[in-house]
Amino acid sequence: MLPQRVQLLAGEDIVQVSCGGTHSVALTRDGRIFS
């Protein structure tokens, strides 16, 4: 597995990321969550 840029999140101010075996979750500075 190699890191890849997620185009959907381009321009978002991501402050925290959590990853598991089959998922990823990103938290933005304004409190939105992307999974």
C-alpha positions in Angstrom: 0.0 0.0 0.0 1.3 3.5 -0.9 0.1 6.9 0.3 -2.1 8.7 -2.2 -3.6 12.2 -2.3 -7.4 12.2 -2.0 -8.6 14.8 -4.6 -12.0 15.1 -2.7 -10.1 16.6 0.2 -8.0 19.1 -1.8 -8.4 22.5 -0.2 -9.8 21.1 3.0 -8.0 22.0 6.3 -7.5 18.5 7.6 -6.4 18.5 11.3 -6.6 14.7 12.1 -6.7 11.4 10.3 -7.5 7.9 11.6 -7.0 4.8 9.5 -7.9 1.1 9.9 -7.5 -2.0 7.8 -10.5 -1.1 5.6 -11.3 2.5 6.3 -10.0 6.1 6.8 -11.5 9.1 8.5 -10.5 12.7 8.2 -11.5 15.6 10.5 -11.5 19.2 9.2 -10.7 22.2 11.3 -14.4 23.3 11.2 -15.5 19.9 12.5 -16.6 18.1 9.4 -15.8 14.4 9.0 -15.0 12.6 5.8 -14.9 8.8 5.7 
